[in-house]
């Protein structure tokens, strides 16, 4: 069996980065990087809803062992945690970096530095490069992959996104990104507005995930047990039905494929503004978890992973300037 070659190396070889970068730069000059379509010129320092310029923000980077087994493997995913966000989720577990724009502005880096970080993680032996919350920095990420690929990057790229993505931008990553790891947060639009300040979240996320599926199909390509190419859809269970799990799973089964791999996540714990919301200020009940598992069976979505029902204590990040791994329990 031939060794898997990341798709971006094939694009690099045939000179395919330059026309994509030209299109990407136009997108950022009147920003339509995500469905907010703010229209600001981020190259001129104008800020939209993500409060970000054209330069990426790197809050932390580290080999990470808390992803799905086929991603973390034995050497870890090379996760790069990007600061700020195009969503403002009231329950965000990463709110220290996603909604703290004054502090995070101190972590701004150049395209070249982001490329260096990718190469550092590769040199540490990581199986892949996991771009965590990449949506609002999609254009600088494309710039940095181009730089890193020329300097020897040769492991798969993971686009680990909240799902509120632009189909136009995702098409630029066709043949660049081999692994998509989107959240599918809500099964209709109302919760997206109320909990994440995102208009038409379901409509936008379903279109974005359909584009990801179009690029990868349902099959996971593995090499020595490690994912090289494919799509895994994550769904975080929220208290009191706010995640609208049945609607999410129905869409996947009926509009995409029953063969898609689902990662059902029960790690929710009340964080950020959810601490003051009586409907969100608790972890998931066993009955809510059991109902979600039953729905997987109802829609015959049998591929993937499920976190244990009481997993909320195992995935609590702490982002500060003194640590490299936000998931180390050394605080």
KAVEN-V341145 format. One record per residue. RES is the residue in three letters. NEAR is the number of other C-alpha atoms within 12 Angstrom. Layout:
# KAVEN-V341145
((RES & NEAR) (RES & NEAR))
This chain:
# KAVEN-V341145
((UNK & 6) (UNK & 7) (UNK & 12) (UNK & 21) (UNK & 25) (UNK & 33) (UNK & 32) (UNK & 38) (UNK & 30) (UNK & 22) (UNK & 25) (UNK & 29) (UNK & 16) (UNK & 13) (UNK & 16) (UNK & 23) (UNK & 31) (UNK & 20) (UNK & 18) (UNK & 29) (UNK & 28) (UNK & 18) (UNK & 25) (UNK & 31) (UNK & 28) (UNK & 23) (UNK & 31) (UNK & 37) (UNK & 26) (UNK & 26) (UNK & 40) (UNK & 35) (UNK & 44) (UNK & 41) (UNK & 34) (UNK & 28) (UNK & 28) (UNK & 24) (UNK & 21) (UNK & 26) (UNK & 24) (UNK & 31) (UNK & 23) (UNK & 16) (UNK & 17) (UNK & 21) (UNK & 26) (UNK & 31) (UNK & 30) (UNK & 41) (UNK & 33) (UNK & 44) (UNK & 36) (UNK & 38) (UNK & 37) (UNK & 42) (UNK & 42) (UNK & 42) (UNK & 42) (UNK & 37) (UNK & 37) (UNK & 38) (UNK & 36) (UNK & 37) (UNK & 27) (UNK & 29) (UNK & 35) (UNK & 30) (UNK & 24) (UNK & 32) (UNK & 43) (UNK & 28) (UNK & 26) (UNK & 22) (UNK & 26) (UNK & 30) (UNK & 41) (UNK & 41) (UNK & 45) (UNK & 41) (UNK & 45) (UNK & 44) (UNK & 42) (UNK & 42) (UNK & 46) (UNK & 41) (UNK & 39) (UNK & 33) (UNK & 32) (UNK & 31) (UNK & 37) (UNK & 34) (UNK & 30) (UNK & 36) (UNK & 33) (UNK & 31) (UNK & 35) (UNK & 39) (UNK & 31) (UNK & 26) (UNK & 27) (UNK & 17) (UNK & 22) (UNK & 32) (UNK & 25) (UNK & 19) (UNK & 27) (UNK & 27) (UNK & 28) (UNK & 22) (UNK & 27) (UNK & 25) (UNK & 24) (UNK & 37) (UNK & 32) (UNK & 28) (UNK & 36) (UNK & 44) (UNK & 35) (UNK & 26) (UNK & 34) (UNK & 33) (UNK & 21) (UNK & 22) (UNK & 24) (UNK & 34) (UNK & 41) (UNK & 45) (UNK & 50) (UNK & 44) (UNK & 47) (UNK & 41) (UNK & 41) (UNK & 47) (UNK & 45) (UNK & 49) (UNK & 48) (UNK & 48) (UNK & 40) (UNK & 40) (UNK & 48) (UNK & 47) (UNK & 34) (UNK & 34) (UNK & 43) (UNK & 37) (UNK & 29) (UNK & 31) (UNK & 34) (UNK & 23) (UNK & 20) (UNK & 21) (UNK & 33) (UNK & 33) (UNK & 41) (UNK & 42) (UNK & 48) (UNK & 42) (UNK & 44) (UNK & 40) (UNK & 40) (UNK & 43) (UNK & 46) (UNK & 45) (UNK & 46) (UNK & 39) (UNK & 30) (UNK & 28) (UNK & 38) (UNK & 41) (UNK & 28) (UNK & 33) (UNK & 40) (UNK & 31) (UNK & 31) (UNK & 41) (UNK & 42) (UNK & 41) (UNK & 43) (UNK & 50) (UNK & 40) (UNK & 40) (UNK & 36) (UNK & 45) (UNK & 47) (UNK & 42) (UNK & 32) (UNK & 31) (UNK & 28) (UNK & 21) (UNK & 25) (UNK & 31) (UNK & 22) (UNK & 23) (UNK & 29) (UNK & 33) (UNK & 24) (UNK & 35) (UNK & 26) (UNK & 27) (UNK & 39) (UNK & 35) (UNK & 29) (UNK & 31) (UNK & 38) (UNK & 37) (UNK & 29) (UNK & 35) (UNK & 45) (UNK & 35) (UNK & 29) (UNK & 43) (UNK & 35) (UNK & 24) (UNK & 27) (UNK & 31) (UNK & 25) (UNK & 30) (UNK & 24) (UNK & 28) (UNK & 26) (UNK & 24) (UNK & 20) (UNK & 16) (UNK & 17) (UNK & 28) (UNK & 35) (UNK & 36) (UNK & 39) (UNK & 37) (UNK & 43) (UNK & 44) (UNK & 47) (UNK & 37) (UNK & 41) (UNK & 41) (UNK & 44) (UNK & 38) (UNK & 30) (UNK & 22) (UNK & 26) (UNK & 31) (UNK & 39) (UNK & 30) (UNK & 38) (UNK & 31) (UNK & 28) (UNK & 40) (UNK & 42) (UNK & 26) (UNK & 29) (UNK & 35) (UNK & 28) (UNK & 20) (UNK & 21) (UNK & 29) (UNK & 27) (UNK & 26) (UNK & 27) (UNK & 38) (UNK & 37) (UNK & 41) (UNK & 34) (UNK & 40) (UNK & 37) (UNK & 34) (UNK & 35) (UNK & 37) (UNK & 33) (UNK & 29) (UNK & 26) (UNK & 24) (UNK & 23) (UNK & 27) (UNK & 18) (UNK & 14) (UNK & 18) (UNK & 13) (UNK & 20) (UNK & 29) (UNK & 21) (UNK & 22) (UNK & 31) (UNK & 34) (UNK & 25) (UNK & 17) (UNK & 18) (UNK & 28) (UNK & 33) (UNK & 22) (UNK & 22) (UNK & 38) (UNK & 32) (UNK & 19) (UNK & 24) (UNK & 33) (UNK & 19) (UNK & 18) (UNK & 28) (UNK & 22) (UNK & 33) (UNK & 23) (UNK & 24) (UNK & 28) (UNK & 25) (UNK & 30) (UNK & 31) (UNK & 22) (UNK & 26) (UNK & 22) (UNK & 24) (UNK & 25) (UNK & 20) (UNK & 21) (UNK & 25) (UNK & 26) (UNK & 30) (UNK & 25) (UNK & 31) (UNK & 23) (UNK & 18) (UNK & 13) (UNK & 18) (UNK & 23) (UNK & 29) (UNK & 31) (UNK & 28) (UNK & 21) (UNK & 15) (UNK & 14) (UNK & 13))
